[in-house]
Amino acid sequence: MNNELFDALELLEKEKGIKVEDVLNAIKNAIGVAVRKYYTVGEDNVEVELDMEEKKFKVCVIKDVVDELTDSTTQIHIDEAQQKNKRAKVGTRLSIKLDTKQIGRIAALSGKNLIHTAISDAVKAKQYEQYQNKLHEVVNAKVVKVEPKTGNATVFFDKTETILFKNEQIPNEILVEGDNIKVYVNDVVSTEKRCTLKISRTHKDLVKRLFEMEVPEIFDGTVEVKSISREAGSRTKIAVWSKDENVDPIGACIGKNFSRVSNIVNELNGEKIDIVQYNDIPEKFIAQALSPSDVVSVEILNKEEKTCRVIVPDSQLSLAIGNKGQNAKLAAKLTGYKIDIRPESGPIEPKEEPKEEIAE
């Protein structure tokens, strides 16, 4: 058993990156539990020592030396004690070393599962720690398999395989084996058996992280992303603001010859991106959010309920609302305001065009 145990620990360190020191206590506890169960003794009656350098471990059962035996599981008679150690005296405790056969028998009966559990727990804890470092970040992944029936894709990154579910993929995007894609890690789930990552290509923060990667001014904090609204696969609106009045936040995000934003659009399978100027004044921010439509005026109806009325030129009405109300919906999500869009010449008939888009 000695060689099997220590070989397994060395392999664990080599393949999983789990330091032996991290699991030694857990394994010692597991062996102790098995021995206590086998000998029906208390916690203070078992001692376990492991020596990785010598590849040896020692397990001892500790008993009280007595001249009148009342409990053989925790006591040893003085005569028997002196046969094992001539210095044994009544009132002292004697450490009785178990031989390899005894340990092997105990492990075979109840210890191996506990040891395996201890190692599995250590692997899971290490994995959870590694996954936590990736939480809310974008990672480069390679598509290794696409399930034809469900459309779920298995992706691989950093020696980890995980599932990119169909509903987390960009609509109309066709993934094939060998594709290199960027995914957003939006959660780490730990169960009794393992840790798993929840990844997404539809999460709005994927866009934010991509801008941080492409735009140095965002990465260093000069330009700040204030809010994002997204309909994955179709359109994203992102509101940006600059701490430095000499830096144009929109221009920084677009890049020379549209190079920066084009890289992000390509990564998102052609998704359109509207970059708008954030403003602390709600009326101005709402007008910007309805881009590319022109806005005549914005009236805040109720600050607490965050409702407003927007007047646009008659010719810009369809553009302001967008296809199936998309532009208005995204503007509402971006600003947090319920937006009632009306043409300059008069009110919108409810049956013809939606009057209000509600921020979610």
N, C-alpha and C positions, 0 to 999 in steps of 0.2 A: 504493500500500500504506500510505503514511503516514496518510492520512485514515481509511482503513478501520480501522487499528489503534487510533488514538487515539479515534475515534468509538465503537469497541467498548468501550474502557476506560471512557469516560465513561458509557456506557449501563450497564455493569457496576456502576459506583458508584451510579448512580441507582436501578436496579431491584433489585439484590441487596445493596446496602449494603456492597459490597466496596471498600475504599479502594484507590485506584490504587497508592499506595506499597506496599501489601501484595503486589502482583503484579508490580511493575516488575522486581525482581531475577529473578523466575522467568522473565519474558518475555525479559529481557536474556540470561539463560543459555540459553534456548531458541534465540534468534537466533544466539548464539555457537556453539552445538552445530551448527546448520545450516550456518553459514559454515565452521566447521572441517571439517565433513564434505565440503562442496563443494570446498574448496581443499586438503583433506588436509593441514592444518596442526595444530600443537599448541595446547594451551590458552593458552599465553603469546603466541600469534601473532594473536590476535583481540581487538579492543576494541570494546565496544558502549556507546553513550551514548544515553539517551532524555531528551528535554526536553518535559514535559507542557505547560508554559506556552506554548512556541513551537510545539508540535505538530510537533516535528522529532526525528529520531533519526539518529545517525551510526554507521556501522559501518566499522571500519578493519581491514585486514590488516597486521600488523607483520612486517617482514622485516629480516634482518641485511644490512647493506651490505658487500659483499666485492669484491675485485679479481679473484677467480677463482671462478666460479660452479660449485658442486658439487651444490646442491639447490635447484631453482627454486621449490619450495613454501615454503621458509623463508628463502631468500636472494634478494638482488637485486644485480645487477652495478652497480658504481659509476657507469658511464656512464648506465645507465637511471635510476638513483636521482637523479643530478644533473639529468636532464631533468624529474623531478617536483619536486625540491627542490634548488636550487643549493647549499644549505648542507650537503648530504649528504656524509659522509666515511666512508671505510672504517673498520670497527670500531664504527660507530654503528648504531642501529636506525631504520628509516624507516617511518612510519605512512602507509599508502596507503588513502585514503578510497574506499569503493565508491560508485558512483553509484546513483541510484534504480532504474535498469533492472536493474543487477546484483543489487541486493537483492531486487527483485521476482522475478527469475528463481530466485534461491536459495530464496526463501520458497515459490514455487510448487512447486519440486521437493521440498523436504524440511522447510521451516521452519514452514509454516502449522499442520500437525498438532501440532508441538511447542508452538507458541504457544497453540493451542486447549487442549492438554493442561494447560499451565501455568495458564491461566485457569480451567479446570475444577477443577484441584487447589485453586486459591485459593478458589473458590466452595464446594467441599466442605469445606475447612478452616474457613471462616467458618461454614458451616452446622453443622458438628460442634461448634464452640464454642457456637453459639446453642442447640443441642440439649442440650449438657451442662448448660447453665444450667437446663434444665427437668427434668433427670433426678431421679426420685423426688419429683416435685411433681405436684399436680393442676392441670389446665388446663381451661378452658371451651372446649368444641368444639361445632361445628354439624354435624349429619348432612346430607351433601349427596347421598348415594346409598346405597341398600341393594340388594345383589345378590340377586335372587330365589332363585337356585339354591343359593348357598352361605350366604346370610344375612350375609355380610361387609358391613360398613358403611364407606363412605368418609367421613371427618370432616375438617373444616377448622378450623384455628386458627392465629393469628399468621402468616398467609400461607403456611401449610403444610398440605398434604393428606397424610393417612396412613390406613392401614387398621386398623379395629377388627375383628379377626377374630371369628367367631361364638363360638369357645370362650373368648374374653375378654369376651363380653357376659354380663350377668346373665341366668341361666336364666329363661325365660318372659317376659322383657322384649321388647316389640315396638318396634323403632326405625323411625321413618319420616322421610322427608326433611323438613328444617326443624326437627327436634328439637334443642334445646340441652341438652347433657349434660356431665357432668364425667368426665374420664378421668385415670387415673394413668399417668404415664410411667415405665415400669419398666426400660427399656433403650434405649441408642443403638447402632445397628449401622452400622458404616462398611465399605463395600465399595469395590472399585476404581472403580465408576461413581458411587456416591452414598451419602448418609447417610440412614438411615431410623430412625423411632422405633417402639419397641414400646410399645403402650398397652393398658390393661386397665381393666375395670370389675369384675373378679372378685378382683383382688389385695387382700389384707387391709390393706395400707398405704393403700389408697384410703380406707378407713374412718377410719384414724388421721388422715390429712390433712384429711378432712372435719370431724372433731372439732376439729382445730386451727383450722380456719376459723370454726367456729361457736362455740367456747368460748374466750373471752379468757383464762381462767385456764390453759388448756393452752398457748395461744400464748405467754403471758408466762412460762411455766415453773412457775407456782404449783402446778398440777395436772399430774401426769406419767402418761402412758400406759405401763404396765409391760409389758403383753402383749396380743395380740389373736389370737383364733381365729375362723375364718369358713368357713361353707358358703354361698357366694354365692347370693343369691336366696332363701335360707331363713332363716338365723340367724347372728348374730355375737355373740361374747362379747368384752367389752373390760374389762380390769382397770386401774383407775385408783388413784392415790395422791396425797395432798396433802402438800406441804412445810410448809404452814401449818395448824396444828391448828384454826384458826378457820374454815377453808374446807372445806366438805363436798364431796369430789370427785365423788361420785355426783350430788348435787344440782346442782353446777355444770354437769355434763354434760347433765343432764335439762333444766334451765332452767325458768323460770317457766311454769306451765301446759304443761309438756312441749314448749315452743316449740323449744328447741335440738335435742333428739333427734328431734323430729318432722320438722324440716327435713332431717335426714340420712336418716331412714327414707323420706321422700318421694323424695329423690334416688336412693335405692337400690331404688326400685320396690316399696316396702312390706316390705323385709327386716326381720325382727325383730332387736332389739338388746338384749342383756342387759348392763347396766353393773354390774360387781361391784367390791367393795373389795379392793384388793391388800393382802396381809399378808406380812411376812417369815417368819412362822411357817407352815410348809407345811400343817399340819393345819387352821389357820384359813382359809388361802387356798383349799385344796381344798374345804372346806365352802362357802365363798362361791361358788366356781366352779360348783358343782352347782345354784345358784339357777336356777329358782324352787323347787326341791325343798328340804324341810327335811332336816337331817342330824343323826343322833343322836350319832355319833362317827366320828373318823377315826384310823386307826392306820397309822403309817409302818412298813412291813415291811422295807424295805431302802433306806437313804439313797443308797447309791452307785448302785444300779440304779433308784432312784426308783420304787418300787412301794408301794402303800398299799391298805388295805381300808377301805371306807366302809360304815357301818351307817345305814340309813334306816328310817323308820317303814314298816310294811307298806303303808299306804295311799298312801305317797309313792314306792313302788318304780318304777312306770311313769313317773312324772313325772321321777324322777332319771335314769332310763335314756333316756327320750325316745323319740320316734317313730323306729324303725329304729336306735336307739342314739345318736341325734344329740346329745342333751344331754350324755351321758357322753363321747362322742368330743370334743366341743368343750371340755369341762372338762379332759380329758386334754391336749389341745393347748395350752390356756391355761396350765396349771400345769406341764406337762412330766412329769407323773406317770402311770404306768400305774395305772388305778383299778379295783379289784375291788369292785363294789357288791353288798351283801347286805341282805336284809330283816331287820328286828329279830327276827322270830320264827324265823329259820333260814336256811340257805344257799339260793341260787338254783339251780334245776335247770338244767344247761347247755342242755338241749333247749328249755326254755321261754324263758329270757332269757339274753342274753349276760352272762357274769360279768365280763369284763374289756375295757376299751377301751385301746388302746395309743396313746400320743402319737406323732405323726409329727414 
